Amino acid sequence: MTDNKPLAFSIIQFLHAQLRSGDLSSSAQESLEVAVQCLETAFEVSTDDQSLAVPMSLPEIFASATEKFPAQSHANNNATPNSISEEQRAEAERLKTDGNDQMKVENFSAAVEFYSKAIALNPQNAVYYCNRAAAYSKLGNYAGAVQDCEEAISIDPNYSKAYGRMGLALTSLNKHTEAVGFYKKALELDPDNDTYKANLKIAEEKMETASPSAGLGGVDLAGLLSNPGFMNMASSMMNNPQVLQMMSGMMSGAYGGMGGAGAPNTAASSSAPGPGDLSGLIQAGQQFAQQMQQQNPELIEQLRSQMRNRAPSTGNEDQQ
């Protein structure tokens, strides 16, 4: 501890000066006296040993240091633009470009590394966060993408691309209601962006199909009937012998009790829909859907998966 003795001596001198000031309470004085004794014992220092004295007192050393090195932020995110040198800015831009190059060749992990280095050098550039959000989304780290978009928006509240990419990440997290809000904000800032318009429509559709009022366990029947992809799939299903067999069994169960030319079975006819009975037809459709779910859950899950997999487009969301 020999090298530390001058420092310990300066600290003890400072504490003695505080004791002599008379500004301390009795309990505080006792605490400082104990501290002095502990320091003297630990470092084997005595205030009588003037060979340990340094030219400046501890307060003078502190004052001199603070004059030469003014207070600076210790957190990167609190750095002001003026505290970043031109060399740092140039290097950060170079790293961003390297990240963009990695995105083009679909090396998304490397892109994240380059963007992270750029952020470390210049944490006040919203583009770096937004670009890294895109890389995170490609890697399936949607939570990380959301955080980076939030950071980009906090830096630049008028950055439309950050809102658009936030919408993409939230859609991937099945947070469609929140995604709609961010897509709308993106369109406010960039009203001619066709990608935002298309993605907003998809998010709104998914938000509706996720509502409790949707049919077939969360699938919006009205939306399905207007969906060409679904209609093609439905046509294919109707040519499936297994599906036709299920429908035949369902219909025979609903109408079989009516008999041929004889009187209809009362129990069957009370539940079976007659011609023009819309409510009965709807009921039969619901029963059919329930039976499909029970007898062939894989088919229903395939239908749901096809609807869920209608992903929003990244469109013109190239890196800046």
C-alpha positions in Angstrom: 0.0 0.0 0.0 3.1 2.3 -0.1 2.0 4.1 -3.2 -1.4 4.8 -1.7 -0.1 6.4 1.4 0.0 10.0 0.0 -3.6 9.7 -1.1 -4.7 8.3 2.3 -2.7 11.2 3.9 -4.6 13.8 1.8 -7.9 12.2 2.7 -7.1 12.3 6.4 -6.0 15.9 6.1 -9.3 16.7 4.5 -11.3 14.9 7.2 -9.3 16.8 9.9 -10.2 20.1 8.2 -13.8 19.2 8.3 -13.6 18.4 12.0 -12.0 21.7 12.7 -14.6 23.6 10.7 -17.2 23.3 13.5 -20.0 22.8 10.9 -20.7 19.2 11.8 -23.0 17.8 14.4 -21.6 15.8 17.3 -22.6 12.5 15.8 -21.0 13.4 12.5 -17.8 14.4 14.2 -17.7 11.1 16.0 -18.1 9.3 12.7 -15.3 11.2 11.0 -13.0 10.6 14.0 -13.6 6.9 13.7 -13.0 7.1 9.9 -9.7 8.9 10.5 -8.6 6.3 13.0 -9.5 3.5 10.5 -7.6 5.1 7.7 -4.5 5.7 9.8 -4.6 2.0 10.9 -5.3 0.6 7.5 -2.7 2.6 5.7 -0.2 3.0 8.6 -0.3 6.7 8.1 0.1 9.5 10.6 -0.7 13.2 10.1 2.6 13.9 11.8 4.5 12.4 8.8 4.8 15.5 6.6 6.9 13.5 4.1 3.6 12.2 2.7 2.2 15.7 2.1 1.5 16.7 -1.5 1.7 20.2 -3.0 -2.1 20.6 -3.3 -4.8 19.8 -0.9 -7.5 17.3 -1.8 -10.2 20.0 -2.5 -7.6 21.8 -4.7 -6.9 18.7 -6.7 -10.6 18.0 -7.1 -11.3 21.6 -8.3 -8.4 21.5 -10.7 -9.6 18.2 -12.2 -13.2 19.4 -12.7 -12.0 22.5 -14.5 -9.9 20.4 -16.9 -12.6 17.7 -17.4 -16.1 19.3 -17.4 -19.0 17.0 -16.5 -19.9 14.7 -19.4 -22.7 12.1 -19.8 -21.7 8.6 -18.9 -24.5 7.0 -20.8 -24.2 6.8 -24.6 -27.9 7.6 -25.1 -27.5 10.8 -23.2 -24.7 12.1 -25.4 -25.4 15.3 -27.2 -24.7 15.7 -30.9 -22.0 18.3 -30.2 -20.1 15.7 -28.1 -19.6 13.5 -31.1 -16.6 14.2 -33.2 -16.6 14.3 -37.0 -14.4 11.3 -37.0 -16.9 9.4 -35.0 -19.7 10.4 -37.2 -17.8 9.3 -40.3 -16.9 6.0 -38.8 -20.5 5.4 -37.7 -21.7 6.1 -41.2 -19.2 3.7 -42.6 -20.4 1.0 -40.2 -24.0 1.7 -41.2 -23.1 1.2 -44.8 -21.4 -2.1 -44.0 -24.6 -3.1 -42.2 -26.6 -2.3 -45.2 -24.3 -4.4 -47.4 -24.9 -7.3 -45.1 -28.6 -6.9 -45.3 -28.4 -7.1 -49.1 -26.8 -10.5 -48.8 -29.2 -11.6 -46.0 -26.4 -11.8 -43.4 -28.7 -10.3 -40.8 -26.6 -11.2 -37.7 -23.6 -9.4 -39.1 -25.8 -6.5 -40.0 -26.9 -6.2 -36.4 -23.3 -6.1 -35.3 -22.4 -3.3 -37.7 -25.5 -1.3 -36.7 -24.8 -1.8 -33.0 -21.2 -0.5 -33.5 -22.6 2.6 -35.3 -25.0 3.2 -32.5 -22.2 3.0 -30.0 -20.4 5.8 -31.8 -23.4 7.9 -32.6 -26.4 7.0 -30.4 -28.5 10.0 -31.5 -29.0 8.8 -35.1 -32.5 7.4 -35.5 -31.6 5.7 -38.8 -29.2 3.3 -37.1 -31.8 2.1 -34.7 -34.4 1.7 -37.5 -32.0 -0.2 -39.7 -31.1 -2.5 -36.8 -34.9 -3.0 -36.2 -35.2 -4.3 -39.7 -32.3 -6.8 -39.1 -33.9 -7.9 -35.8 -37.2 -8.6 -37.6 -35.4 -10.7 -40.2 -33.9 -12.7 -37.4 -37.3 -13.1 -35.7 -36.3 -10.9 -32.8 -39.5 -8.8 -33.0 -39.2 -7.6 -29.4 -35.8 -6.2 -30.2 -37.2 -4.6 -33.3 -39.9 -2.9 -31.3 -37.4 -1.5 -28.8 -35.2 -0.1 -31.6 -38.2 1.5 -33.3 -39.3 3.1 -30.0 -35.7 4.5 -29.7 -35.7 5.8 -33.3 -39.1 7.5 -32.7 -38.0 9.1 -29.5 -35.0 10.6 -31.4 -37.0 11.6 -34.5 -40.8 11.7 -33.9 -41.4 12.4 -37.6 -39.5 9.4 -38.9 -42.2 7.6 -40.9 -40.1 4.5 -41.6 -39.7 3.9 -37.9 -43.5 3.8 -37.5 -43.8 1.5 -40.5 -41.2 -0.9 -39.1 -42.8 -0.8 -35.7 -46.1 -1.8 -37.4 -44.3 -4.8 -39.1 -42.8 -5.9 -35.8 -46.1 -5.6 -33.9 -48.0 -7.5 -36.6 -45.5 -10.3 -36.3 -46.2 -10.3 -32.5 -49.9 -10.6 -33.3 -50.5 -7.1 -31.8 -52.6 -6.0 -34.7 -54.5 -3.2 -32.9 -51.3 -1.5 -31.9 -49.8 -2.1 -35.4 -52.8 -0.3 -37.0 -52.0 2.8 -34.9 -48.4 2.9 -36.0 -49.3 2.3 -39.7 -51.7 5.2 -39.6 -49.1 7.4 -38.1 -46.6 6.3 -40.8 -49.2 7.2 -43.5 -49.8 10.6 -41.8 -46.1 11.3 -42.4 -45.8 9.6 -45.8 -49.4 9.6 -47.3 -48.3 8.3 -50.7 -46.5 5.2 -49.4 -48.4 2.2 -51.0 -46.6 -0.3 -48.7 -48.0 1.4 -45.6 -51.5 1.4 -47.1 -51.4 -2.3 -47.9 -49.9 -3.2 -44.6 -52.5 -1.1 -42.8 -55.3 -2.9 -44.6 -53.8 -6.3 -43.6 -53.4 -5.3 -40.0 -57.0 -4.1 -39.9 -58.2 -7.3 -41.4 -56.3 -9.4 -38.9 -57.5 -7.2 -36.0 -61.1 -7.9 -37.2 -60.6 -11.7 -37.6 -59.1 -11.8 -34.1 -62.3 -10.4 -32.6 -64.6 -12.7 -30.6 -67.5 -12.1 -33.1 -65.5 -13.8 -35.9 -66.7 -17.2 -37.1 -64.9 -20.5 -37.4 -62.8 -20.0 -34.3 -61.5 -16.5 -35.1 -61.8 -16.5 -38.9 -63.9 -13.7 -40.4 -66.4 -15.3 -42.8 -67.2 -12.1 -44.7 -63.5 -11.5 -45.2 -62.9 -15.0 -46.3 -65.6 -14.9 -48.9 -64.0 -11.8 -50.4 -60.6 -13.4 -50.4 -59.7 -15.0 -53.8 -57.1 -17.3 -52.1 -59.7 -18.7 -49.8 -62.2 -19.1 -52.5 -59.7 -21.1 -54.5 -59.0 -23.2 -51.5 -62.7 -23.7 -50.8 -63.2 -24.9 -54.4 -60.4 -27.4 -53.9 -61.9 -28.6 -50.6 -65.3 -29.2 -52.3 -63.5 -31.6 -54.7 -62.0 -33.5 -51.8 -63.8 -36.8 -51.3 -63.3 -36.6 -47.5 -65.0 -33.2 -47.3 -67.9 -34.4 -49.6 -68.4 -37.4 -47.4 -68.5 -35.2 -44.3 -71.1 -32.9 -45.9 -73.2 -35.9 -47.0 -73.2 -37.2 -43.5 -74.1 -33.8 -42.1 -76.9 -33.3 -44.5 -78.3 -36.8 -44.0 -78.2 -36.2 -40.2 -80.1 -33.0 -40.6 -82.7 -34.1 -43.1 -82.7 -37.9 -42.9 -85.6 -38.0 -40.4 -87.9 -36.3 -42.8 -88.5 -39.6 -44.7 -89.5 -40.0 -48.3 -93.1 -39.4 -49.1 -94.3 -40.0 -45.6 -94.8 -37.5 -42.8 -91.6 -35.9 -41.5 -90.1 -36.8 -38.2 -91.2 -34.1 -35.8 -88.0 -34.0 -33.8 -85.9 -33.8 -37.0 -88.1 -31.3 -38.7 -88.1 -29.0 -35.8 -84.3 -28.6 -35.9 -83.8 -29.0 -39.7 -83.9 -25.8 -41.8 -86.7 -25.7 -44.3 -86.5 -24.0 -47.7 -86.1 -20.2 -47.2 -85.4 -20.6 -43.5 -82.3 -18.4 -43.2 -81.8 -18.9 -39.5 -82.0 -22.6 -39.9 -79.5 -22.5 -42.7 -77.1 -20.5 -40.5 -77.6 -23.0 -37.8 -76.8 -25.9 -40.2 -73.7 -24.0 -41.3 -72.5 -23.6 -37.7 -73.2 -27.3 -37.0 -71.2 -28.2 -40.2 -68.3 -26.0 -39.0 -68.3 -27.6 -35.6 -68.4 -31.1 -37.0 -65.5 -30.2 -39.3 -63.6 -29.0 -36.3 -64.3 -32.3 -34.4 -63.8 -34.7 -37.3 -60.9 -33.0 -39.1 -59.2 -30.4 -36.9 -56.1 -30.6 -39.1 -58.2 -29.2 -42.0 -59.5 -26.3 -39.9 -56.0 -25.5 -38.6 -54.7 -25.5 -42.1 -57.4 -22.9 -43.0 -56.4 -20.8 -40.0 -52.7 -21.0 -40.8 -53.3 -19.8 -44.3 -55.1 -16.8 -43.0 -52.5 -16.1 -40.3 -49.6 -16.4 -42.8 -50.8 -13.5 -44.9 -47.9 -11.4 -43.9 -47.4 -7.7 -44.4 -45.0 -6.6 -47.1 -41.6 -4.9 -46.5 -42.1 -3.3 -49.9 -39.9 -0.3 -50.4 -38.5 -0.6 -46.9 -34.9 -0.6 -47.9 -32.2 0.5 -45.5 -31.1 4.1 -45.5 
